[in-house]
Amino acid sequence: MANRTDPLAKSIRGTNPHNLVEQILRSKIYQNIYWKEQCFGLTAETLVDKAMELDHLGGTFGDNRKPTPFICLIMKMLQIQPEKDIVVELIKNEDYKYVRALGAFYLRITGTDIDIYRYLEPLYNDYRKLRRKLADGQYALTRVDEYIDELVRTDYSCDIALRRIKKRSQLEHNGQLEPRISALEDDFEEEEEKDENEPLATALDDEYEKDYYDMDRDYDRDRDYDRDYDRDREYDRERGRSDRDRDRDRDWDRLRLRDRKARELDRERDPHRSYCRSSSRNRDRKDCGDDRRKRHARSSSSPARDEPKKKKEKKDDRTDHPEIAEANRLWASLVPLVLLLADATKSQQIFEFGWKKKLKN
């Protein structure tokens, strides 16, 4: 009978290989036209030709749960039970991705735990696309590595229950498997080396940028200084100022500083007199003198000092105070400079007015 297992086939885990597929699915496969027409009389050699014609994978689909050609060929492989070397060659086939998927699924059902990890894990590096037929008859895209991961990690695929396998860590602990070396490990090592070298490169780049910006800052400072210097020279040339005028301005600043120091010295020695002197800038000097004479009159009106006013009162000309005399001389020396500065300011205003009028024209 076409639906019987090969008498020479070995039992798998103490049972007939056909029993690895559920009875309802087996009956649907036996009634399928593809099974009757394409899978009749296949051998291990001719089965490869049929596997090369596959264009999708899957279990059952549609309302009647019709089996796919992929699951029919899996059932035929369980029936004829090909040699392990043939299954390994199917898995290693790089030209036909569905042939590889067929061999991987059959090994997942019938192989040992060690063989499953040893022959399926290298397929994680295959990223080719696969078409998968869903239960509603639609197609979905997946990849070879995703499909292999489903076979290794899950307990159900293509409407067939998969037996549980031991964890890889347990097999490594027992010494039955060597630790898995990922194909991406070299990339990870390159990334780690890059991360280790990146701080050094970043530090060098920061130092270079710092030196570069410092040089730019020095260059900008020198350029601004040169520009200001040229602008001052051009401004002096337009105004017709000479070195003598600039020396006069410096003398004026020096005298003004000396006058300010003198006022501060007077304020420390006699606060009332310094107030009187500072108020003389806002009021007339005569008011301060009148206040002084009134205070002197009140003090001289006492009985102890009532004498015939035969002697002419000595007029206070402020010559008894050396600080005041020094300040008066300083102010007297500044009067010509003030007048000269006023004339220079007036000349500058006339010159600027003429220059602006010329620009407007």
Order of alpha helices (4+ residues) and beta strands (2+ residues): alpha-alpha-alpha-beta-beta-alpha-alpha-alpha-alpha-beta-beta-alpha-beta-beta-alpha-alpha-alpha-alpha-alpha-alpha
